[in-house]
Amino acid sequence: MQLVTSILRAFQLLFAIIVLGLSVNLAKGQVRGSAPAETGYAAFTGGFGIVAAFVGIVALFVDSLSGIISGALDAVASIAFLAGGIAYAVVLKGTSCDKLRSIWDNKILSQGCYEEDDFKICNAGVDKVKSRCHSAKADTAFMFLNFFVCVAVCGWVLFKRRGSTGASYA
């Protein structure tokens, strides 16, 4: 049964690393102004997810970390990933990366915009906006996937606890 938990933890860690990497890449690509709050929050969720996964992996071997500590981290991580995925989905508004007209001035994708003589000017070129769009959509997907993985970890561990009297949250 520890094998299932280990596999879920490995996916939790991998998806959190992907979320962190994509989010940091999007934030670093911001040319004008600071990165949008959603991008910073997504980077936070990736980092927090990495911590939760590491604590969960260590809890497989250290009994003092299993239980409330690991469970609380997983619960908070699942909520954080869900909130981050929803925030990105709201900002992206279901846009298609192939329709430049609908995404060129999106605050996550445009690399920053400014107004000049009643015109809105954004820094990213067509290829860059499309690339950033694919990255942002992947980031959204991995935040939702990690939400489901965190919920699966919690559910599996609770299922495992009911099956045996001495098992603890790991």
MARLO-447787 format. One record per residue (C-alpha): residue number from 1; x, y, z; residue in three letters. Coordinates in nm, 3 decimals. Example, Ala and Ser with C-alpha at 12.3 -4.5 7.8 and 13.67 -1.06 7.14 Angstrom:
% MARLO-447787
R/pos/east/north/up/code
R/1/1.230/-0.450/0.780/ALA;
R/2/1.367/-0.106/0.714/SER;
% end
This chain:
% MARLO-447787
R/pos/east/north/up/code
R/1/0.000/0.000/0.000/MET;
R/2/0.294/0.230/0.052/GLN;
R/3/0.367/0.189/-0.320/LEU;
R/4/0.046/0.373/-0.417/VAL;
R/5/0.126/0.657/-0.178/THR;
R/6/0.481/0.677/-0.316/SER;
R/7/0.355/0.694/-0.674/ILE;
R/8/0.102/0.966/-0.587/LEU;
R/9/0.373/1.161/-0.403/ARG;
R/10/0.603/1.133/-0.706/ALA;
R/11/0.332/1.279/-0.930/PHE;
R/12/0.259/1.548/-0.672/GLN;
R/13/0.627/1.647/-0.670/LEU;
R/14/0.664/1.632/-1.050/LEU;
R/15/0.352/1.840/-1.116/PHE;
R/16/0.454/2.098/-0.852/ALA;
R/17/0.798/2.133/-1.014/ILE;
R/18/0.631/2.184/-1.353/ILE;
R/19/0.394/2.448/-1.211/VAL;
R/20/0.682/2.632/-1.045/LEU;
R/21/0.895/2.621/-1.361/GLY;
R/22/0.619/2.740/-1.595/LEU;
R/23/0.510/3.015/-1.357/SER;
R/24/0.862/3.147/-1.302/VAL;
R/25/0.924/3.139/-1.677/ASN;
R/26/0.608/3.343/-1.738/LEU;
R/27/0.701/3.590/-1.463/ALA;
R/28/1.057/3.633/-1.593/LYS;
R/29/0.920/3.699/-1.941/GLY;
R/30/0.733/4.008/-1.822/GLN;
R/31/0.894/4.305/-2.001/VAL;
R/32/0.685/4.601/-1.885/ARG;
R/33/0.569/4.638/-1.528/GLY;
R/34/0.562/4.364/-1.270/SER;
R/35/0.432/4.016/-1.334/ALA;
R/36/0.058/3.971/-1.277/PRO;
R/37/-0.046/3.857/-0.930/ALA;
R/38/-0.182/3.531/-1.075/GLU;
R/39/0.165/3.441/-1.203/THR;
R/40/0.324/3.509/-0.864/GLY;
R/41/0.054/3.308/-0.691/TYR;
R/42/0.104/3.016/-0.932/ALA;
R/43/0.478/3.020/-0.853/ALA;
R/44/0.394/3.016/-0.483/PHE;
R/45/0.162/2.717/-0.528/THR;
R/46/0.432/2.530/-0.716/GLY;
R/47/0.685/2.597/-0.440/GLY;
R/48/0.437/2.509/-0.167/PHE;
R/49/0.343/2.192/-0.354/GLY;
R/50/0.709/2.090/-0.364/ILE;
R/51/0.734/2.137/0.014/VAL;
R/52/0.411/1.939/0.072/ALA;
R/53/0.534/1.657/-0.153/ALA;
R/54/0.874/1.640/0.020/PHE;
R/55/0.714/1.634/0.364/VAL;
R/56/0.478/1.362/0.241/GLY;
R/57/0.767/1.157/0.104/ILE;
R/58/0.965/1.196/0.426/VAL;
R/59/0.651/1.107/0.625/ALA;
R/60/0.659/0.765/0.460/LEU;
R/61/0.975/0.699/0.663/PHE;
R/62/0.940/0.930/0.966/VAL;
R/63/0.632/0.862/1.176/ASP;
R/64/0.641/1.199/1.354/SER;
R/65/0.561/1.378/1.025/LEU;
R/66/0.275/1.151/0.932/SER;
R/67/-0.068/1.245/1.052/GLY;
R/68/-0.178/1.601/1.109/ILE;
R/69/0.133/1.773/0.966/ILE;
R/70/0.134/1.590/0.635/SER;
R/71/-0.245/1.596/0.612/GLY;
R/72/-0.266/1.969/0.676/ALA;
R/73/-0.001/2.043/0.414/LEU;
R/74/-0.182/1.828/0.159/ASP;
R/75/-0.515/1.995/0.234/ALA;
R/76/-0.368/2.345/0.201/VAL;
R/77/-0.176/2.246/-0.115/ALA;
R/78/-0.491/2.107/-0.277/SER;
R/79/-0.681/2.430/-0.203/ILE;
R/80/-0.387/2.641/-0.327/ALA;
R/81/-0.364/2.447/-0.654/PHE;
R/82/-0.739/2.470/-0.708/LEU;
R/83/-0.736/2.846/-0.645/ALA;
R/84/-0.438/2.894/-0.878/GLY;
R/85/-0.599/2.690/-1.155/GLY;
R/86/-0.923/2.885/-1.121/ILE;
R/87/-0.737/3.219/-1.122/ALA;
R/88/-0.552/3.130/-1.443/TYR;
R/89/-0.871/2.996/-1.604/ALA;
R/90/-1.050/3.322/-1.523/VAL;
R/91/-0.770/3.539/-1.664/VAL;
R/92/-0.732/3.323/-1.977/LEU;
R/93/-1.113/3.314/-2.020/LYS;
R/94/-1.105/3.003/-2.238/GLY;
R/95/-0.904/3.178/-2.508/THR;
R/96/-0.758/2.989/-2.800/SER;
R/97/-0.384/3.027/-2.849/CYS;
R/98/-0.442/3.040/-3.225/ASP;
R/99/-0.666/3.348/-3.209/LYS;
R/100/-0.423/3.635/-3.162/LEU;
R/101/-0.700/3.895/-3.161/ARG;
R/102/-0.840/3.757/-2.836/SER;
R/103/-0.509/3.709/-2.649/ILE;
R/104/-0.262/3.980/-2.757/TRP;
R/105/-0.338/4.207/-2.459/ASP;
R/106/-0.398/3.941/-2.192/ASN;
R/107/-0.205/4.042/-1.881/LYS;
R/108/-0.037/3.702/-1.841/ILE;
R/109/0.047/3.661/-2.210/LEU;
R/110/0.135/4.009/-2.338/SER;
R/111/0.456/4.069/-2.139/GLN;
R/112/0.307/4.402/-2.032/GLY;
R/113/0.112/4.674/-2.210/CYS;
R/114/0.100/5.052/-2.193/TYR;
R/115/-0.116/5.333/-2.333/GLU;
R/116/0.026/5.588/-2.574/GLU;
R/117/-0.185/5.843/-2.762/ASP;
R/118/-0.505/5.646/-2.693/ASP;
R/119/-0.349/5.326/-2.830/PHE;
R/120/-0.273/5.018/-2.628/LYS;
R/121/0.077/4.889/-2.703/ILE;
R/122/0.190/4.546/-2.585/CYS;
R/123/0.544/4.414/-2.591/ASN;
R/124/0.509/4.054/-2.706/ALA;
R/125/0.520/3.958/-3.072/GLY;
R/126/0.283/3.704/-3.227/VAL;
R/127/0.510/3.402/-3.172/ASP;
R/128/0.591/3.507/-2.817/LYS;
R/129/0.224/3.555/-2.725/VAL;
R/130/0.136/3.212/-2.866/LYS;
R/131/0.425/3.051/-2.679/SER;
R/132/0.327/3.222/-2.355/ARG;
R/133/-0.034/3.117/-2.415/CYS;
R/134/0.063/2.751/-2.443/HIS;
R/135/0.277/2.783/-2.129/SER;
R/136/-0.006/2.948/-1.935/ALA;
R/137/-0.257/2.684/-2.046/LYS;
R/138/-0.014/2.408/-1.946/ALA;
R/139/0.039/2.580/-1.611/ASP;
R/140/-0.337/2.589/-1.559/THR;
R/141/-0.372/2.222/-1.646/ALA;
R/142/-0.092/2.115/-1.411/PHE;
R/143/-0.239/2.319/-1.124/MET;
R/144/-0.570/2.136/-1.170/PHE;
R/145/-0.392/1.801/-1.208/LEU;
R/146/-0.198/1.861/-0.888/ASN;
R/147/-0.521/1.953/-0.711/PHE;
R/148/-0.658/1.611/-0.808/PHE;
R/149/-0.334/1.437/-0.706/VAL;
R/150/-0.341/1.608/-0.363/CYS;
R/151/-0.704/1.505/-0.317/VAL;
R/152/-0.614/1.151/-0.426/ALA;
R/153/-0.331/1.140/-0.171/VAL;
R/154/-0.568/1.250/0.104/CYS;
R/155/-0.836/1.005/-0.010/GLY;
R/156/-0.594/0.713/-0.044/TRP;
R/157/-0.444/0.770/0.296/VAL;
R/158/-0.786/0.796/0.460/LEU;
R/159/-0.891/0.477/0.279/PHE;
R/160/-0.572/0.308/0.397/LYS;
R/161/-0.634/0.420/0.757/ARG;
R/162/-0.980/0.267/0.756/ARG;
R/163/-0.839/-0.060/0.622/GLY;
R/164/-0.585/-0.106/0.898/SER;
R/165/-0.594/0.009/1.256/THR;
R/166/-0.230/0.111/1.290/GLY;
R/167/-0.180/0.309/0.968/ALA;
R/168/-0.129/0.682/0.982/SER;
R/169/-0.145/0.968/0.736/TYR;
R/170/0.171/0.963/0.519/ALA;
% end
